[in-house]
């Protein structure tokens, strides 16, 4: 079971689901409009990075009106724990965009 969970990254997905639920449970009433810096936080597999960075992001950020996207490569704070960065990014975004693929 442990090997299967490791190969399927089950623990990582459970942690990310927990982080997302925690961030979304916080009341939106207490958030000010200026706290929401992004239209969407983009979550994707590293195997899909090329497609996300070369096709998805340029298309959305050059739309009219443009979308402000949060990407871990450019918007995460170095040195911070990854889960804290994810929670902070979700909290600062109106929506979360999950790129689902075979990866």
N, C-alpha and C positions, 0 to 999 in steps of 0.2 A: 504494500500500500504506500509506503514511504517513497519508494522509487517512482511509482506511478504519479504520485502527487508532485514529486520533484520535476519529473519530465513534463507534466502538464501545467507547471507553475501555479498550482492550486493555492498555495499559501500566499503568493504574491497577489493573486486575484482577490482572495478573501480580505487581505489587508487593504487593497485599493478600494474595494467595495465598502469596507468599514470606514475608511477615511472619507469617501464621498458622502456616505450617509451622515457622518458626523458633521461635515461641512454644510450639508443641505438642511440639517435639523435646526441650525441656528436661525433664529427669527429674522426674516428679511426686514421687518419693521424697524429694527435697530440699526440697519445698515443705511448709510447715507449714499446718495447717488455718486458722490466723488470717490467713495470706497470701491465702487465697481469700475475697475480700470479697463476690463476686457469684455468683449462681446461673448467670447467663448474660450474655454481652456480646452486644448486639443490633446487627447490621449491616444497614443498609437504605439505599435510594436516597433522596435528598432529596425526590424526587417522591412518595414514600410516607410522608413525615414526618407528615402529618396523620392518616393511618390508624394509624400506629404509636403516635403520641402520644395520640390520642383514644380508640382502641379496644383495641389490643393491650396496651400498657403498663398502663392501668388494670385491665384484666381479669386480667392475670397478677399484678400487685402487690396486688390485693385478693383473690386466691384464698386458700384455706385449705389448707395454710399458704401465706403469700405468697412470691412469688419476688422476690429481690433482683436487679434488672436494672441493667446498666451501659449508659448511653446517652451518646453523645458530647456532646450539647448540655449536659448537666448534670454529667457526671463526668470529662470530659477536663480536663487542667491547661492553662490558658491560657499561651501563649508557648512551649509545647513543640512539637517537630516532630510532625506528625500521625501518622507511622508509629510513632514512639516511644510516643505515647499509645495507639495501637491495640495494639501489642505488650504494653504494660503492662496494658491492660485485659483482653486475652485471657489473660495469665498470672495475673491476679487472679480469673478466672472459672472455674467448673467446666466450663461449656460455652459454645459460640458459637452464637448463633441468627442465621441468615441469612434475611432476608425476601426472597424471590424474587418478582419481578413483571415485567411487561413493561418497567418502567423500570430 
